[in-house]
């Protein structure tokens, strides 16, 4: 049987050993907790950086889309303004197209009623407005609005002489030469990409006084090549509109 004093001494020694062991383990536990906390903060910071990069990427993409939509809206507005700028000229050209069958019937009746020797000349002068001579020029000059010089060879030569081209001249081929006399006060006459009046209009007009070479003729529509003057190098224009000449053959 142990002495009570010995038992008490053993308990004191065991208590001191447990306290020392707890003290020895405490720094390791503290370091482990700090490591876990540091890793948690690193994970949180990494997640925040990733979220920030994602937000920046989304904002950049949204800005690109907004810029693209703005460019598309501006382009649509410009095309609409160009299409509505001079509707009267297009409507007059369309009306002239619709009257061609009637003109052909009138030519046929005139040819049947005229002597055989005069029929070819009459048919050529009425059915081919692009090949009309001085009489046609005089008729169109009389229909020009007041306050505006009548179109015709003298005016065409004057406009061509006064024009100061901003573009370099181009060499002419074997086709007839025409001079723009219409569009005065409007910056020139409208040019379209194709023969049809519904084809896309070009953004630049053909300036009065510009000399062009005839490449192809379809009714009142002229496919041209610019020789000297200002405007698109190639395109389709109407030779006349609303009873007024827009181009005249060079004499």
C-alpha positions in Angstrom: 0.0 0.0 0.0 1.5 3.3 -1.1 1.9 6.2 1.1 -0.6 9.1 0.5 2.2 11.5 0.2 3.7 9.5 -2.6 0.5 9.3 -4.4 0.0 13.1 -4.2 3.6 13.6 -5.5 2.9 11.4 -8.5 -0.3 13.3 -9.3 1.6 16.6 -9.3 4.3 15.2 -11.6 1.7 13.8 -14.0 -0.1 17.1 -14.1 3.1 19.0 -14.8 3.9 16.6 -17.7 0.5 17.0 -19.3 0.8 20.8 -19.0 4.2 20.7 -20.6 3.0 18.5 -23.5 0.0 20.8 -24.1 2.4 23.7 -24.2 4.7 21.9 -26.6 1.8 21.1 -29.0 0.2 24.5 -29.0 2.6 26.3 -31.5 2.1 23.5 -34.0 -1.6 23.8 -33.7 -1.4 27.5 -34.1 0.8 27.2 -37.2 -1.7 24.8 -38.7 -4.6 27.1 -38.1 -2.7 30.0 -39.6 -1.9 28.0 -42.7 -5.5 27.0 -43.2 -6.6 30.7 -42.8 -3.9 31.8 -45.3 -5.0 29.2 -47.8 -8.7 30.3 -47.3 -7.7 33.9 -47.9 -5.7 33.0 -51.0 -8.6 31.0 -52.4 -10.9 33.9 -51.7 -8.6 36.4 -53.4 -8.1 34.1 -56.4 -11.9 33.8 -56.7 -12.3 37.6 -56.5 -9.6 38.1 -59.2 -11.2 35.6 -61.5 -14.6 37.2 -61.0 -13.1 40.7 -61.7 -11.5 39.4 -64.9 -14.8 37.8 -66.0 -16.6 41.1 -65.3 -14.0 43.0 -67.3 -14.2 40.6 -70.2 -18.0 40.8 -70.2 -18.0 44.6 -70.1 -15.5 44.7 -73.0 -17.6 42.4 -75.1 -20.7 44.4 -74.3 -18.9 47.6 -75.4 -17.9 45.9 -78.7 -21.5 45.0 -79.4 -22.7 48.5 -78.6 -20.1 50.0 -81.0 -21.1 47.5 -83.7 -24.8 48.3 -83.3 -24.0 52.0 -83.4 -22.1 51.6 -86.6 -24.9 49.6 -88.2 -27.5 52.3 -87.1 -25.4 55.1 -88.6 -24.9 53.2 -91.9 -28.6 52.5 -92.2 -29.4 56.2 -91.5 -27.0 57.3 -94.2 -28.4 54.9 -96.7 -32.0 56.0 -95.9 -31.0 59.7 -96.2 -29.3 59.0 -99.6 -32.3 57.1 -100.9 -34.7 59.8 -99.8 -32.5 62.7 -100.9 -33.8 63.1 -104.4 -36.9 60.9 -104.9 -38.3 63.2 -107.7 -35.5 62.3 -110.0 -36.0 58.6 -109.5 -39.8 58.9 -109.8 -39.4 60.8 -113.1 -37.0 58.2 -114.4 -39.4 55.4 -113.4 -42.3 57.3 -115.1 -40.2 57.5 -118.3 -39.6 53.7 -118.1 -43.3 53.1 -117.9 -44.0 55.3 -120.9 -41.6 53.4 -123.2 -44.3 51.0 -124.5 -46.6 53.9 -125.4 -43.7 55.7 -127.2 -43.0 52.5 -129.2 -46.6 52.3 -130.3 -46.5 56.0 -131.3 -43.4 55.4 -133.3 -45.1 52.4 -135.1 -48.2 54.5 -135.9 -46.0 57.4 -137.2 -44.0 55.0 -139.3 -47.1 53.5 -140.8 -48.6 57.0 -141.6 -45.4 58.5 -143.0 -44.0 57.9 -146.5 -41.5 55.0 -146.8 -38.6 57.4 -147.4 -39.3 59.3 -144.1 -40.2 56.3 -141.9 -36.7 55.2 -140.9 -35.6 58.7 -140.0 -38.8 59.4 -138.0 -38.6 56.1 -136.1 -34.9 56.6 -135.3 -35.5 60.1 -134.0 -38.5 59.1 -131.8 -37.5 55.7 -130.6 -33.8 56.6 -129.8 -33.8 59.6 -127.5 -30.1 59.0 -126.8 -29.3 59.7 -130.5 -31.4 62.9 -130.8 -30.0 65.9 -132.6 -30.3 69.7 -132.3 -34.1 69.5 -132.5 -34.3 67.3 -129.5 -31.9 69.6 -127.6 -34.0 72.6 -128.4 -37.2 70.9 -127.2 -35.6 69.9 -123.9 -34.1 73.4 -123.5 -37.6 74.9 -123.9 -38.9 72.7 -121.0 -36.1 73.7 -118.6 -37.4 75.5 -115.5 -37.2 79.3 -115.2 -34.2 80.7 -113.6 -32.0 77.8 -114.8 -30.0 78.0 -118.1 -31.5 75.6 -120.7 -29.5 72.4 -121.3 -27.9 71.9 -124.7 -24.5 71.8 -126.4 -23.5 75.4 -125.5 -24.3 74.9 -121.8 -22.6 71.5 -121.9 -19.4 73.0 -123.3 -19.5 75.8 -120.8 -20.0 73.5 -117.8 -17.1 71.3 -119.0 -14.8 74.3 -119.4 -15.6 75.7 -116.0 -15.2 72.4 -114.2 -12.1 72.0 -112.1 -11.6 68.2 -111.6 -10.4 66.9 -108.2 -9.7 63.4 -109.8 -7.2 62.4 -112.4 -8.4 62.1 -116.0 -8.9 58.6 -117.5 -8.2 57.6 -121.1 -11.2 57.4 -123.4 -12.0 54.5 -125.7 -14.0 54.4 -128.9 -17.4 55.2 -127.3 -19.4 58.4 -127.7 -18.7 61.2 -125.1 -21.4 62.7 -123.0 -21.3 65.8 -120.7 -23.3 66.0 -117.5 -25.7 69.0 -117.6 -28.2 68.1 -114.9 -28.0 68.2 -111.1 -26.9 71.9 -111.0 -27.4 73.1 -107.5 -27.6 69.5 -106.2 -24.0 68.6 -106.5 -24.6 66.5 -109.7 -26.8 63.6 -110.8 -27.4 60.4 -109.0 -25.3 57.3 -109.9 -26.4 53.8 -109.3 -24.4 50.6 -109.2 -26.7 48.7 -111.7 -29.0 49.5 -114.5 -32.2 49.1 -112.5 -33.6 52.2 -110.7 -33.9 50.1 -107.6 -30.2 49.2 -107.5 -28.0 50.6 -104.8 -27.1 54.3 -105.3 -23.5 55.3 -105.0 -22.6 57.8 -102.2 -20.9 60.3 -104.7 -22.8 62.1 -107.5 -21.6 62.8 -111.0 -20.7 66.6 -111.1 -22.1 68.9 -113.8 -19.5 69.4 -116.6 -18.1 65.9 -116.1 -17.2 64.1 -119.4 -18.0 60.4 -119.6 -17.7 57.7 -122.2 -20.7 55.6 -123.2 -20.1 51.9 -122.5 -23.7 50.7 -122.8 -27.2 52.1 -123.3 -30.5 50.6 -122.2 -33.5 52.8 -122.9 -32.9 56.0 -121.0 -30.1 54.5 -118.8 -26.5 55.0 -119.6 -23.6 52.9 -118.4 -20.6 55.2 -118.4 -16.9 55.5 -117.7 -15.7 58.8 -116.2 -13.1 60.5 -118.5 -12.7 64.0 -116.9 -14.5 65.5 -114.0 -15.7 64.5 -110.5 -17.7 61.5 -109.5 -17.6 57.7 -109.6 -15.4 56.2 -112.2 -18.1 53.8 -113.4 -21.9 53.6 -113.0 -25.4 53.9 -114.4 -27.2 57.2 -114.8 -30.5 58.4 -116.4 -30.0 60.5 -119.5 -33.1 62.5 -118.8 -35.6 63.0 -116.0 -38.9 65.0 -115.7 -38.5 66.2 -119.3 -35.1 67.7 -118.7 -31.8 66.4 -120.1 -29.3 65.2 -117.5 -26.5 64.5 -120.0 -25.8 65.8 -123.5 -23.8 64.2 -126.3 -20.6 66.1 -126.9 -20.7 67.9 -130.3 
